[in-house]
Amino acid sequence: MIQPIPTGCSPQTPFMPAFPLRNPHLQTILASLKIRALGANPFRQRSEEILVDAGSGVRLLGHRTLQPGGRSLGLVILLHGWEGSSESTYMLTTGRRLYRSGYDVFRLNLRDHGQSHHLNEGVFHSARIEEVCTAVLNIVAAAAGRPCHLVGFSLGGNFGLRIALRLSPGQAGSLRNIIAISPVLDPLKATHAIDGGLFVYRDYFVKKWKRSLGIKQRLFPARYDFTDVMGLKSCMSITERVIPRYTPFRNVLEYFQTYRLVEADFSRLAVPAAILASEDDPVIPVDDFRALRGNDRLRVVIERHGGHCGFLQNLRFHVWFEGLIEEVVRNRAICG
């Protein structure tokens, strides 16, 4: 039976950041600050590069860090957001926390993210759920029965939730949890929010996307010509130019519909899913999280503060959601 989604509850005290960090834009911007990942990080030093079979000849790049001597509590797969990578700050800091707590960590790159543009000729778009799902399941299979958990951030959270909707009980294997931090639910709204919000958001994503497209064109000049894209100044205008030309979709509305999750029905999950969102997220409207449907296998934690993938507790950059993730992977219920 479809039940209301429990919201605003977690095994931790509610998130209440230090006063300067109650600004959602500050939370969002500081989340990507590289200084947060500085310092000793044996997790990163011990990482090895892995090419993952994603089916149909597709390969995705990842970085795996195993516990010394094989003494592991399980494997956590981390999936970054749009134009992020396995080297994004939140990937490195979350991975470091989980590695210190005894887990193996696998940081998976989406197609054309990180140093992976050369691996596949086709350009990245967010409808490529099949290859990401196949890659995740192959990573889980390689873990040889150890408990596995998938954590996705922003667009990576959207991919994680779509994987949750696709899995049958026989497919999940040892995948125990799927956790989505500030996941994108409505890409049309998110794109308008990026373009129409603080200029820093728009400029950040436009710059990074153009750089990625430029790399793709240099690697595959016979297939791609983004010359007329380089003068565009918004995410929507680039999307409107690239999607009909280089993907199967006729227009952006058709494309966005392929990964829109507003009002999605999670009542038949094969794997428990947890979502963390904030009321002040400048990119994702909080009401979209309240419209989700499901049962006791889906939990949604909505905090008053946190921005987009922020949740920084203090000026020492301690991250509240890292503790929440650890509670979930240790098989402690989010609510109750």
C-alpha positions in Angstrom: 0.0 0.0 0.0 1.3 3.5 -0.8 1.9 5.4 2.4 2.9 9.0 3.2 6.6 9.6 3.1 8.1 10.0 6.6 10.1 13.3 6.5 12.3 15.2 8.8 13.6 12.3 10.9 17.0 10.8 11.3 19.1 8.9 13.9 21.0 12.2 14.5 20.0 15.4 16.0 18.5 17.8 13.4 21.0 19.7 11.3 21.7 23.1 12.7 24.8 24.7 11.3 26.8 27.5 12.8 25.2 30.9 12.2 27.3 32.0 9.2 26.5 28.7 7.5 22.8 29.1 7.6 22.9 30.9 4.2 22.0 28.3 1.5 24.3 29.8 -1.1 27.3 29.7 1.2 26.5 26.1 2.0 26.3 25.2 -1.7 29.4 27.0 -2.7 31.5 25.8 0.1 30.5 22.2 -0.6 32.8 22.2 -3.6 35.7 24.1 -2.0 38.9 22.2 -2.7 40.5 23.2 0.6 38.0 20.8 2.3 39.8 17.8 0.8 43.3 18.9 1.8 45.4 17.1 4.4 46.4 13.5 4.9 44.2 11.2 3.0 45.5 7.6 2.8 42.2 6.7 1.2 43.1 8.7 -1.9 46.7 7.6 -1.9 45.7 3.9 -1.9 43.1 4.3 -4.7 43.6 2.3 -7.9 42.1 3.2 -11.3 39.5 0.7 -12.6 37.7 0.5 -15.9 34.2 -0.8 -15.4 32.2 -2.8 -18.0 29.0 -0.9 -18.5 27.6 -3.1 -21.2 27.3 -2.7 -25.0 31.0 -1.9 -25.2 30.7 1.1 -22.9 33.5 1.5 -20.2 33.3 3.8 -17.2 36.2 5.0 -15.2 36.4 4.5 -11.5 38.8 4.6 -8.5 38.7 1.8 -5.9 40.2 1.9 -2.5 40.4 -1.4 -0.5 41.0 -1.8 3.2 44.4 -3.3 4.0 44.4 -7.0 4.4 40.9 -7.3 3.1 39.4 -6.4 6.5 36.3 -4.5 5.2 32.9 -3.9 6.6 31.6 -3.6 3.0 31.8 -1.5 -0.1 30.3 2.0 -0.6 30.0 3.2 -4.3 30.0 6.9 -4.6 28.4 8.6 -7.7 29.1 12.3 -8.3 26.9 15.1 -9.7 26.8 16.7 -13.1 30.2 18.0 -14.2 31.7 16.6 -11.0 34.0 13.6 -10.9 35.6 11.0 -8.7 37.9 13.9 -7.7 35.1 16.2 -6.5 35.6 17.5 -3.0 32.5 15.8 -1.6 33.5 12.5 -3.1 37.0 12.7 -1.5 35.8 13.8 1.9 32.9 11.3 2.1 35.2 8.6 0.8 37.8 9.5 3.4 35.2 9.3 6.2 33.9 5.9 5.1 37.4 4.5 4.5 38.4 5.5 8.0 35.3 3.8 9.3 36.4 0.5 7.8 34.7 0.4 4.4 36.1 -0.1 0.9 35.2 2.8 -1.4 34.5 2.9 -5.1 34.3 6.3 -6.8 32.5 5.9 -10.1 32.7 8.5 -12.9 29.7 9.0 -15.2 30.6 9.0 -19.0 32.6 12.0 -20.0 33.4 13.0 -16.4 36.8 13.1 -14.9 39.5 11.9 -17.2 37.2 9.6 -19.2 36.1 11.4 -22.4 38.2 9.2 -24.6 36.6 5.9 -23.4 33.3 6.2 -25.3 32.5 8.0 -28.6 28.9 8.9 -27.7 28.5 12.1 -25.7 27.1 12.0 -22.1 23.5 12.8 -21.4 21.4 12.0 -18.3 19.2 9.5 -20.0 22.1 7.0 -20.0 20.7 5.1 -17.0 21.3 1.6 -18.6 25.1 1.9 -18.6 25.3 3.4 -15.1 23.0 0.6 -13.7 25.1 -2.1 -15.4 28.3 -0.6 -14.1 27.0 -0.4 -10.5 25.8 -4.0 -10.6 29.1 -5.2 -12.0 30.9 -3.4 -9.2 28.5 -5.1 -6.7 29.2 -8.5 -8.3 32.9 -8.0 -8.1 32.5 -7.4 -4.3 31.9 -11.2 -4.0 29.0 -11.0 -1.6 30.2 -8.3 0.7 27.4 -5.8 1.6 27.4 -2.9 -0.8 25.8 0.5 -0.7 25.3 3.2 -3.4 25.5 6.9 -2.5 24.7 9.5 -5.2 25.0 13.3 -5.0 22.8 15.7 -6.9 22.5 14.2 -10.5 24.3 11.1 -9.1 21.5 10.9 -6.6 19.0 11.0 -9.4 20.8 8.1 -11.1 20.8 6.2 -7.8 17.0 6.6 -7.4 16.4 5.5 -11.0 18.5 2.4 -10.3 16.4 1.8 -7.2 13.3 1.9 -9.4 14.7 -0.5 -12.0 16.0 -3.2 -9.7 14.1 -6.4 -9.1 14.9 -8.5 -6.0 16.9 -11.0 -8.1 19.0 -8.2 -9.6 20.1 -6.4 -6.5 22.6 -9.0 -5.3 24.4 -7.7 -2.2 23.4 -4.1 -2.7 21.8 -3.2 0.6 21.0 0.5 0.4 20.8 3.4 -2.1 21.3 6.9 -0.6 20.6 10.1 -2.5 22.0 13.4 -1.3 20.1 16.5 -2.7 19.0 14.5 -5.8 17.7 16.2 -8.9 14.0 15.4 -9.3 12.8 17.8 -12.0 15.6 18.6 -14.4 13.6 21.4 -16.1 13.2 23.2 -12.8 16.8 22.6 -11.8 18.0 24.0 -15.1 15.9 27.1 -14.7 17.1 27.5 -11.1 20.8 27.3 -12.2 20.3 29.8 -15.0 18.0 32.1 -13.0 19.7 32.0 -9.6 23.1 33.4 -8.5 25.2 34.0 -11.6 28.0 31.9 -10.0 25.9 28.7 -10.5 25.2 29.4 -14.1 28.8 30.4 -14.9 30.2 27.4 -13.1 28.2 24.9 -15.0 28.4 26.6 -18.3 32.2 26.8 -18.1 32.6 23.2 -17.1 30.2 21.9 -19.7 31.8 23.9 -22.5 35.2 22.5 -21.4 33.8 19.0 -21.5 32.3 19.4 -24.9 35.5 20.9 -26.2 37.5 17.9 -25.1 34.9 15.6 -26.8 35.2 17.5 -30.0 39.0 17.3 -30.0 38.9 13.6 -29.4 36.2 12.9 -32.0 36.4 15.7 -34.5 34.6 13.7 -37.3 31.6 13.4 -35.1 31.3 16.6 -33.0 31.3 20.2 -33.8 30.4 22.4 -30.8 31.7 25.7 -32.3 28.3 27.4 -32.3 27.8 26.2 -28.7 30.8 28.0 -27.2 29.2 31.4 -27.4 26.1 30.4 -25.5 25.7 31.7 -22.0 23.1 29.5 -20.2 22.6 25.8 -19.4 19.3 25.8 -21.1 20.5 27.3 -24.4 23.3 24.8 -24.5 20.9 21.9 -23.8 18.5 23.1 -26.5 21.4 23.1 -29.0 23.2 19.9 -28.1 20.3 17.5 -27.2 18.4 17.4 -30.6 21.7 17.3 -32.5 23.6 14.6 -30.7 21.1 12.5 -28.8 17.9 10.5 -29.8 15.6 13.2 -28.3 13.7 15.7 -30.4 13.7 18.5 -27.8 14.7 19.3 -24.2 11.2 18.5 -22.8 11.3 15.0 -24.2 14.8 14.6 -22.9 14.1 16.0 -19.4 11.1 13.6 -19.1 13.4 10.6 -19.3 14.9 11.3 -15.9 12.2 13.4 -14.1 11.3 11.8 -10.8 8.6 14.1 -9.4 5.7 12.1 -8.0 7.6 8.8 -8.7 6.2 5.7 -7.1 8.8 3.9 -4.9 6.3 1.5 -3.3 7.9 -1.6 -4.9 11.6 -1.1 -4.1 13.8 -4.1 -4.1 16.5 -2.2 -2.2 15.8 0.4 0.6 16.3 4.0 -0.5 17.1 7.0 1.6 16.9 10.7 0.5 18.4 13.7 2.2 17.1 17.1 1.1 17.0 20.7 2.5 14.2 23.2 2.5 16.6 25.9 1.4 18.2 24.1 -1.6 18.6 26.8 -4.2 18.5 24.2 -7.1 15.9 21.6 -6.1 12.4 22.7 -4.8 11.6 21.0 -1.5 8.0 20.4 -2.4 9.1 17.9 -5.1 10.4 15.6 -2.3 7.1 15.7 -0.5 5.3 14.6 -3.6 7.2 11.3 -3.8 5.2 8.1 -3.1 6.4 4.9 -1.4 6.3 2.7 1.7 8.6 2.0 4.6 11.5 1.1 2.2 11.8 4.7 1.2 12.8 7.4 3.8 13.1 11.1 3.1 14.9 13.3 5.5 14.2 17.0 5.0 16.3 19.5 6.9 15.7 23.2 7.3 19.2 24.1 6.2 21.9 22.6 4.1 21.8 24.2 0.7 22.6 21.9 -2.2 24.9 19.0 -1.2 26.2 21.2 1.6 25.2 20.4 5.2 28.4 21.8 6.6 28.2 22.0 10.4 30.9 24.5 11.2 33.8 26.5 9.8 36.0 23.5 10.2 33.9 22.0 7.4 32.6 19.0 9.3 29.8 17.5 7.1 26.6 16.4 8.8 25.4 14.0 6.1 28.6 11.9 6.4 27.3 10.7 9.8 23.9 10.0 8.3 25.4 7.9 5.5 27.4 5.9 8.0 24.3 5.3 10.1 22.5 3.9 7.0 25.3 1.6 5.9 25.7 0.2 9.4 22.1 -0.9 9.0 20.6 1.5 11.4 17.2 2.8 10.5 16.9 6.4 9.4 13.6 6.8 11.3 12.3 5.3 14.5 
